[in-house]
Amino acid sequence: MKNLKNESVYERICRTRKNGRPTTIDYVNALIDGFIEFHGDRYYADDHAIIGGIGYLSGTPVTVIGIEKGRNLQERLDRKFGSPLPEGYRKALRLLKQAEKFNRPAILFVDTQGANCGKEAEERGIGEAIARNLYEMSALKTPLISIVIGEGGSGGALALAVADRVWMLENAYYSVITPESCASILFKDPSRANEAAEHLRLTAHDLYSFGVIEKIIEEPDDFTKEDERALFMQKLKHDLEKEVHKLKKLSAEDLLAARYEKYRKIGRYEQYSSQIPKENERRLFKFFKK
């Protein structure tokens, strides 16, 4: 994208929320042949916020799972605006286990502000469902590629992103919290989301520099233009083909060893507290002292 340097971090985040950006369904339709959707977690129900199934990536059988926000108001209500319930994450895990059984690589698409935090989600164990996915995905003996296509919010995103390769679109973000919520907590003022976004270091370029992700995917200037979108999807499909082919060459032991090393390296910390206002340092200190 040409004008990326002229936009603030928060302006780029707002791009990910605009109508017209491809959702998981658009990626599946463009990249996967013969897709068959599966439903239900075999425990409680089917969560429409997560779609999943099987298909072919240029002839290679793959499992595809993704968080779907919907493209109009009715779809968004049905899919809870892309905030999955526990049964959604359990459905995803069921399909991932199936992928492991049949030695199919899995491609995952992440686009959520966070997991559902309503009463029903808590009653059915949203915390356990997310934790179970983190635990199980770390040891799955099949290649996993996760792509953050828009918003990557907190554990709701991480539950589909413990993968061998994590890629991000250049305007996507991946963070423990949204800028608005962060500003509400730290500054007691959600209107300072722009300021919070700068401190969170949540952009694709930040996360690439930290070693959290392996690839930044360049976006077209305008996703609503069919020719630009088609070219973007064509290049992404080619990149996925190459990466799947590369990962399939690894033995299960080598795949797990590399995944383990990848996550052991994450977390190097460089202090930059001088950039944080003193009043917020004091507020954080009091909070954690409690």
C-alpha positions as CSV (number, residue, x, y, z in Angstrom):
1,M,0.0,0.0,0.0
2,K,1.5,3.3,-1.1
3,N,0.3,5.8,1.5
4,L,0.9,3.7,4.6
5,K,3.6,6.0,6.0
6,N,1.3,9.0,5.9
7,E,-1.3,7.4,8.3
8,S,-1.2,7.0,12.0
9,V,-1.4,3.6,13.7
10,Y,-5.0,4.2,14.7
11,E,-6.0,5.3,11.2
12,R,-4.6,2.0,9.9
13,I,-6.5,0.1,12.5
14,C,-9.7,1.8,11.4
15,R,-9.0,0.6,7.9
16,T,-9.4,-3.0,9.2
17,R,-13.0,-2.2,10.3
18,K,-14.2,-0.7,7.1
19,N,-16.9,-2.3,5.0
20,G,-15.5,-3.7,1.7
21,R,-12.6,-5.5,3.2
22,P,-12.6,-9.3,2.5
23,T,-13.8,-11.4,5.4
24,T,-13.0,-15.1,6.0
25,I,-15.7,-16.2,3.5
26,D,-14.2,-14.1,0.8
27,Y,-10.7,-15.7,1.4
28,V,-12.2,-19.2,1.3
29,N,-14.0,-18.5,-1.9
30,A,-10.9,-17.0,-3.6
31,L,-8.3,-19.5,-2.3
32,I,-9.9,-22.8,-1.7
33,D,-11.5,-25.2,-4.3
34,G,-14.4,-27.5,-3.4
35,F,-14.8,-26.2,0.1
36,I,-17.2,-28.2,2.3
37,E,-18.2,-26.5,5.6
38,F,-18.6,-28.5,8.8
39,H,-20.8,-27.5,11.7
40,G,-20.9,-28.0,15.4
41,D,-18.5,-28.8,18.3
42,R,-20.2,-32.2,19.1
43,Y,-20.8,-30.8,22.7
44,Y,-23.3,-28.0,22.6
45,A,-24.0,-26.2,19.3
46,D,-22.7,-24.6,16.1
47,D,-21.2,-21.1,16.5
48,H,-21.6,-19.1,13.3
49,A,-18.8,-16.7,14.3
50,I,-16.3,-19.4,13.3
51,I,-16.5,-21.2,10.0
52,G,-14.5,-24.3,9.2
53,G,-14.3,-27.2,6.7
54,I,-12.1,-28.9,4.1
55,G,-11.1,-28.2,0.6
56,Y,-8.2,-28.0,-1.8
57,L,-5.4,-25.4,-2.1
58,S,-4.3,-25.9,-5.7
59,G,-4.9,-29.7,-5.4
60,T,-3.5,-30.1,-1.8
61,P,-6.2,-31.2,0.7
62,V,-6.4,-28.6,3.5
63,T,-8.5,-27.8,6.5
64,V,-9.7,-24.2,6.7
65,I,-10.9,-22.4,9.8
66,G,-11.6,-18.7,10.3
67,I,-13.5,-16.1,12.3
68,E,-16.3,-14.5,10.3
69,K,-17.7,-11.1,11.2
70,G,-20.3,-10.9,8.5
71,R,-20.8,-8.4,5.7
72,N,-24.1,-6.8,6.6
73,L,-26.1,-6.1,9.8
74,Q,-28.1,-9.3,9.7
75,E,-25.0,-11.4,9.1
76,R,-23.1,-9.6,11.9
77,L,-25.9,-10.2,14.4
78,D,-26.0,-13.9,13.5
79,R,-22.2,-14.1,13.8
80,K,-22.0,-12.0,16.9
81,F,-19.8,-9.5,15.1
82,G,-17.0,-12.0,15.0
83,S,-16.8,-12.7,18.7
84,P,-16.8,-16.5,19.1
85,L,-18.5,-18.4,21.8
86,P,-16.8,-21.5,23.5
87,E,-18.5,-23.8,21.0
88,G,-16.8,-22.0,18.2
89,Y,-13.3,-22.6,19.5
90,R,-14.3,-26.2,20.3
91,K,-15.5,-26.6,16.7
92,A,-12.2,-25.3,15.5
93,L,-10.3,-27.7,17.7
94,R,-12.4,-30.6,16.5
95,L,-11.5,-29.7,12.9
96,L,-7.8,-29.3,13.8
97,K,-7.7,-32.7,15.4
98,Q,-9.3,-34.1,12.3
99,A,-6.7,-32.4,10.2
100,E,-3.9,-34.0,12.2
101,K,-5.6,-37.4,11.9
102,F,-5.6,-37.2,8.1
103,N,-2.3,-35.3,7.8
104,R,-4.0,-32.2,6.3
105,P,-2.3,-28.8,6.7
106,A,-4.6,-26.2,8.3
107,I,-5.0,-22.6,7.3
108,L,-6.6,-20.3,9.8
109,F,-8.0,-16.7,9.4
110,V,-8.2,-14.4,12.3
111,D,-10.4,-11.3,12.5
112,T,-11.9,-10.5,15.9
113,Q,-11.8,-7.8,18.6
114,G,-11.9,-10.6,21.1
115,A,-13.8,-13.7,22.2
116,N,-17.4,-13.3,23.4
117,C,-17.5,-12.0,26.9
118,G,-21.2,-12.4,27.6
119,K,-22.9,-14.4,30.3
120,E,-23.6,-17.4,28.1
121,A,-19.9,-17.6,27.1
122,E,-18.8,-17.5,30.7
123,E,-21.3,-20.2,31.7
124,R,-20.1,-22.5,28.9
125,G,-16.4,-22.0,29.7
126,I,-14.9,-19.5,27.3
127,G,-11.6,-19.4,29.3
128,E,-11.2,-23.1,29.2
129,A,-12.0,-23.3,25.5
130,I,-9.4,-20.8,24.6
131,A,-6.8,-22.3,26.9
132,R,-7.5,-25.8,25.5
133,N,-6.9,-24.5,22.0
134,L,-3.5,-23.0,23.0
135,Y,-2.5,-26.3,24.7
136,E,-3.6,-28.6,21.9
137,M,-2.4,-26.5,18.9
138,S,1.1,-26.3,20.4
139,A,1.4,-30.0,19.9
140,L,-0.6,-30.8,16.7
141,K,1.4,-32.9,14.3
142,T,0.3,-31.1,11.1
143,P,1.4,-27.8,9.5
144,L,-0.5,-24.7,10.8
145,I,-0.6,-21.3,9.0
146,S,-2.5,-18.5,10.7
147,I,-3.2,-15.2,8.9
148,V,-4.5,-12.1,10.8
149,I,-6.6,-10.5,8.1
150,G,-8.1,-7.7,10.2
151,E,-8.4,-7.4,13.9
152,G,-6.4,-9.7,16.2
153,G,-7.8,-9.1,19.6
154,S,-6.5,-10.8,22.8
155,G,-7.0,-14.5,23.6
156,G,-9.9,-14.7,21.1
157,A,-7.3,-14.3,18.3
158,L,-4.5,-16.2,19.9
159,A,-6.8,-19.3,20.2
160,L,-6.5,-19.7,16.4
161,A,-2.9,-18.4,16.0
162,V,-0.6,-20.9,17.8
163,A,0.8,-21.9,14.4
164,D,4.0,-22.7,12.6
165,R,3.6,-19.5,10.5
166,V,1.8,-16.4,11.5
167,W,1.2,-13.8,8.8
168,M,-0.5,-10.4,9.0
169,L,-2.0,-8.1,6.5
170,E,-0.1,-4.8,6.7
171,N,-3.0,-2.8,8.2
172,A,-4.1,-5.6,10.6
173,Y,-3.3,-5.5,14.3
174,Y,-2.6,-8.1,16.9
175,S,-2.8,-7.1,20.5
176,V,-3.8,-8.0,24.0
177,I,-6.4,-5.3,23.9
178,T,-8.1,-2.8,21.5
179,P,-6.8,0.8,21.6
180,E,-10.2,2.0,22.8
181,S,-10.3,-0.4,25.7
182,C,-6.7,0.4,26.6
183,A,-7.4,4.1,26.6
184,S,-10.4,3.6,28.8
185,I,-8.3,1.7,31.4
186,L,-5.1,3.7,31.3
187,F,-6.3,7.2,30.5
188,K,-9.9,6.9,31.7
189,D,-10.8,8.4,28.3
190,P,-11.6,6.2,25.3
191,S,-11.2,9.2,23.0
192,R,-7.4,8.9,23.5
193,A,-7.4,5.6,21.5
194,N,-5.1,7.2,19.0
195,E,-2.5,7.7,21.7
196,A,-3.0,4.3,23.1
197,A,-2.5,2.7,19.7
198,E,0.9,4.2,19.4
199,H,2.1,2.7,22.7
200,L,0.6,-0.8,22.2
201,R,3.1,-1.7,19.4
202,L,0.4,-3.8,17.7
203,T,1.0,-3.2,14.0
204,A,2.3,-5.9,11.6
205,H,5.6,-4.1,11.3
206,D,6.0,-3.9,15.1
207,L,5.2,-7.6,15.5
208,Y,7.5,-8.6,12.6
209,S,10.4,-6.7,14.3
210,F,9.6,-8.6,17.6
211,G,9.7,-12.0,15.8
212,V,6.0,-12.7,16.7
213,I,5.0,-13.0,13.0
214,E,6.9,-14.3,9.9
215,K,5.4,-12.3,7.1
216,I,3.7,-9.0,6.3
217,I,1.2,-9.2,3.5
218,E,1.0,-6.1,1.3
219,E,-2.5,-4.9,0.8
220,P,-4.0,-3.3,-2.3
221,D,-4.8,0.4,-2.2
222,D,-8.5,-0.4,-2.5
223,F,-10.1,-3.7,-1.7
224,T,-13.4,-2.7,-3.3
225,K,-11.7,-2.7,-6.8
226,E,-12.2,-6.2,-8.2
227,D,-9.0,-6.2,-10.2
228,E,-6.8,-5.2,-7.2
229,R,-8.6,-7.7,-5.0
230,A,-8.1,-10.5,-7.5
231,L,-4.4,-9.8,-7.9
232,F,-4.0,-9.7,-4.1
233,M,-5.8,-13.1,-3.7
234,Q,-3.7,-14.6,-6.5
235,K,-0.4,-13.6,-4.9
236,L,-1.6,-14.8,-1.5
237,K,-2.6,-18.2,-2.9
238,H,0.8,-18.6,-4.5
239,D,2.5,-17.7,-1.2
240,L,0.4,-20.2,0.7
241,E,1.1,-22.9,-1.8
242,K,4.8,-22.5,-1.4
243,E,4.7,-22.4,2.4
244,V,2.4,-25.4,2.7
245,H,4.7,-27.4,0.4
246,K,7.7,-26.4,2.5
247,L,6.1,-27.3,5.8
248,K,4.8,-30.6,4.5
249,K,8.4,-31.7,3.9
250,L,9.1,-31.6,7.6
251,S,8.7,-34.7,9.8
252,A,6.3,-34.4,12.7
253,E,9.2,-34.3,15.1
254,D,10.9,-31.5,13.2
255,L,7.7,-29.5,12.8
256,L,7.0,-29.6,16.6
257,A,10.6,-28.8,17.5
258,A,10.6,-25.7,15.2
259,R,7.2,-24.6,16.6
260,Y,8.5,-25.0,20.1
261,E,11.6,-22.9,19.4
262,K,9.5,-20.2,17.6
263,Y,7.5,-19.6,20.7
264,R,10.4,-19.8,23.1
265,K,12.1,-16.9,21.3
266,I,9.1,-14.6,21.6
267,G,9.1,-12.2,24.5
268,R,12.3,-10.3,24.3
269,Y,11.7,-7.1,26.1
270,E,13.2,-3.7,25.5
271,Q,12.2,-1.1,28.0
272,Y,10.8,2.1,26.6
273,S,9.0,3.4,29.7
274,S,10.4,6.9,29.1
275,Q,7.8,7.3,26.4
276,I,5.0,6.6,28.8
277,P,3.7,9.6,30.8
278,K,4.7,9.5,34.5
279,E,1.1,9.6,35.6
280,N,0.4,6.4,33.8
281,E,3.5,4.7,35.3
282,R,2.2,5.5,38.8
283,R,-1.3,4.3,37.9
284,L,0.2,1.0,36.6
285,F,2.4,0.6,39.7
286,K,-0.6,1.1,42.0
287,F,-2.7,-1.4,40.0
288,F,-0.1,-4.2,40.1
289,K,0.8,-3.5,43.8
290,K,-2.8,-4.4,44.7
